[in-house]
Amino acid sequence: MGCETLRTNKLTPYLFLLPGCIILGAFIFYPMLQAIWMSFTDYNMVTDPSFVKLDNYKDLFQDDLFWKTLKNTLIYLIGVVPALVVLPIFLAVLVNQKLKGIGFFRSAYYIPVVTSLVVAGIAWDWVYKENGLLNYVLDLLNIISEPIPWLTQTQTALFAVMLVTVWKGLGYYMIIYLAGLQSIPESLYEAADIDGANWWQKMTRVTIPMLMPFVLIVTIMSSIAAMKVFEEIYIMTGGGPLHSSETLVFYIYTQAFDRLNMGYASAAGVILFLLTLVFSLINLKVMGKDNSE
Amino acid sequence: MKKKLGFLALLLVITMLVVSACGSKDEGKSKDSKNASGDEQIELEFWTMQLQPTFTDYINGIIKDFEGENPNIKIKWLDVPAADLSKKILSAVTTNTAPDVVNLNPTFASQLAELDALVNMDEAVSDEDKALYVKGAWEANNINGTTFAIPWYLSTSVTLNNKAIFEEAGLDPEKPATTYEEAAEYAKIIKEKTGKYGYFPSMDLSLVLQHMVMMGADLTNEDGTKAAFNSPEGLYAFEYFTKLYQDGLIPREALTGDQRSTIDMYQAGQVAFFDGSQFIVQVKENAPDLYANTIPSQAITGKSGKKTMSVQNVVVPKQTKHQEAAVKFALFLTNGKNQLEFSKLTPILPSNVEALADPYFTEAGDDAEPTDLVRIVSASQLDSAELLVPPMKNYDELRQAMYDAISASMLGEMTPQEALDQAEQEWNDILAK
């Protein structure tokens, strides 16, 4: 059977696709379809699921906590994505210089990316403590008179966690931009030099337009990452105080694994999926248009 | 086009082959082999909660003894980190691969029992065997009238006091706080004199509910259908913690941190006293100087005079194919001899009446260390200690509702009374489900 298939060249590519298809099918598409189906059921993981039509969605839309976590997720998105799109460009330009020992700086900026988030979360927890590093430094500089309870008051907890996400993501997106920068032909800068462009003009007229495809990638990737944020919150605040730092994925997690409301959690998961999809499409549309101009 | 379809069919066949291969392999594994003598050879899977590496030899010793007495049963032991256990057992039950004997805490065990996933021990264990266990511990594992677990080891909460901070604040370390009022008073003095925190009450997990019960509030009416904590006692609990928190007399981590943060701060010498007998071995290992300075004392309690008892259980999931052998092993694991031996390794109390009668739990030698004192104080409180928060349906939602309410009060977003009203409303909704 195998020999015959191999003889027909047209089928050969599919054979190469087969392992990928099986893995994707078994671990991505099958669970995804199952989650969609589960979102219409009442399922506690032990007894058999029972079909409840749209009840989970109805309950979800009436749950204040769901709206609150959705709002938190959007705040997260608005706060984190611009920082993660813009800041790494400057970092990348910085480490793209031909300096001695630049390799050291590149790795230094990249270290947060490879650091385990659990370790980083605990370390940042210490930084944010009332008698922690941040309050100590601010006190030293006479900026504050009373220590600020960064992670333990509702006003600051979410933002404190956002900073960790940005800190951790900078290096990763920097590498993407760095690859982009190195793909810009030197001749463009030479031409700009001949035209008498200064540093800023070269940045805005050459570097950034040439980086646009990379900006698009980074925007989509960082938005998806921001929508799915979980570990930082799980480790640093547990969603508290008073759900002020609870995001949608954390909400899904507690519903699914603490309360065993699998069907309900799946419904929230489907909403998250749709939101992510919409955001990615908007990104593609808007940024893609810019790009073609 | 035809070729394409043919190819897709091929793909499907291959996928199915792969999948079915996985399935049949599993099936082969779960079948029991028969040994030469014709007796059925049984393998039991046994899960414990975070006992390795400290108790590896102890558990292996029990398994060896048991296998010696029951040559046709083999025990396969797996130790699971505490934080993963509930998720692991859940996925095992979902995929129909549940272990045969599992060590669980009552809260999670009751969640599984609610779903009818655990063997009813009232039926599986003879009255004679039942009588061997401390009554309160046996009854602690009851939901909807069925007993879903065999009690294993117990502890009652004991306060650990840092002698050095007491002395620094001019307080007598021989007179530690035993009531909530004293705790608040000491916290104030210690904060003023030393700048350190006196008291660190954790609000993690079921602790908010436990504090309320100790302060004299009833959580629900007798048949568990309505909230009963919107009372002067319940209000007292809310006001008590709100005041301590807003006056800065307890660390802000009391609200957001888990129990780990209590032991971190105590070990760092930043907290004078807290309820943490379960951490005594950790203090001994991590902070030997502080350990020498630690005085264990009777648990802090309120109007009810009750103290917290924690129970660790052994359950048998209904999915087991060898219920009889599994229950047999669970009883062996928790018998008097084995439990006594266990409590000599760490300050826990046996749930076995016979083992508990040993002088080891009543008499402190001249060279008694803090761990010995923890054990003796803990045993002396057994009469007044009980499982303060009984297993309840939709427990996690109830717990979260109360935690959210007291958080709102402590953070100043609501008055204690408003928060209590909100919690009552939510509890009534959840209890009516």
Interface residues (C-beta under 8 A of the other chain):
Chain A: M1 T5 T8 K10 L11 Y14 L18 C21 I22 G25 A26 N44 M45 V46 T47 E130 N131 P149 L151 T152 Q153 T154 T237 G238 G240 P241 L242 H243 F257 D258 R259 L260
Chain B: K3 F7 L10 L11 I14 T15 V18 V19 S86 K87 L90 S91 V93 T94 Q111 L112 L115 D116 A117 P251 R252 E253 L255 T256 D258 Q270 N394 D396 E397 D404 S407 A408 L411 E413
